[in-house]
Amino acid sequence: APIKLDQQTHEPAGKIVSVGRNAILVACGKNVTNNQHQGAQHLINITQMQWPGGKPLTAEQIANGEKLNDGDIFHS
């Protein structure tokens, strides 16, 4: 399902909120322009990823492969 641009979470940046067939939803940064949601994180909707040395994979392929799970964190 498409993610609404105003969808937010209080999870830390880099945390995987949801791994689904259509997308991997990840918290990605603070919203500092809207006082109503100050401190909330924006979300990014990832539909395709590529592991180092691997081929591009869809969110569905990643979800089926169980390499990523809800609650995992991407580290920089």
C-alpha positions in Angstrom: 0.0 0.0 0.0 1.3 3.5 -0.7 2.5 5.5 2.3 1.0 8.9 2.9 3.5 11.7 2.9 2.4 12.9 6.3 2.7 9.5 7.9 5.0 9.6 10.9 6.4 7.6 13.8 8.3 8.1 17.0 10.7 5.3 16.2 14.4 6.3 15.8 15.9 7.0 12.4 17.0 3.8 10.7 14.5 1.5 12.5 12.4 -0.8 10.2 8.8 -0.1 11.1 7.4 -2.7 8.7 8.6 -5.3 6.2 5.8 -6.0 3.7 5.3 -7.3 0.2 4.9 -3.9 -1.3 7.5 -1.9 0.7 9.9 -1.8 3.6 8.9 1.2 5.8 11.8 2.8 7.7 11.9 5.8 10.1 14.3 8.4 8.5 14.4 11.8 10.1 12.8 14.4 12.4 10.0 16.8 11.3 11.2 20.2 12.6 8.8 22.3 10.6 5.5 21.2 12.1 5.1 22.0 15.8 2.1 19.7 16.1 4.3 16.7 15.4 7.6 18.0 16.8 10.0 15.1 17.5 8.2 12.7 15.2 10.2 10.9 12.5 9.3 10.9 8.8 9.0 7.5 7.1 10.5 6.3 3.9 8.9 3.6 1.7 11.6 1.3 0.2 10.4 -0.8 -2.7 13.7 -2.2 -4.0 17.1 -2.8 -2.4 20.4 -4.3 -3.4 22.8 -6.0 -0.9 26.6 -5.4 -1.6 27.6 -7.8 -4.5 24.0 -8.9 -5.0 21.3 -8.3 -7.5 18.4 -5.8 -6.9 15.5 -7.3 -5.0 11.9 -6.2 -4.6 10.4 -5.6 -1.2 8.4 -8.8 -1.7 11.6 -10.8 -2.4 13.2 -9.3 0.8 10.1 -10.0 2.9 10.1 -13.7 1.7 13.8 -14.1 2.3 13.5 -13.1 5.9 16.7 -11.1 5.9 15.0 -8.1 7.4 12.4 -8.0 10.2 10.2 -5.4 11.8 12.3 -3.7 14.5 15.7 -4.2 12.8 17.8 -1.1 12.5 19.9 0.1 9.5 23.2 1.5 10.8 25.3 4.0 9.0 
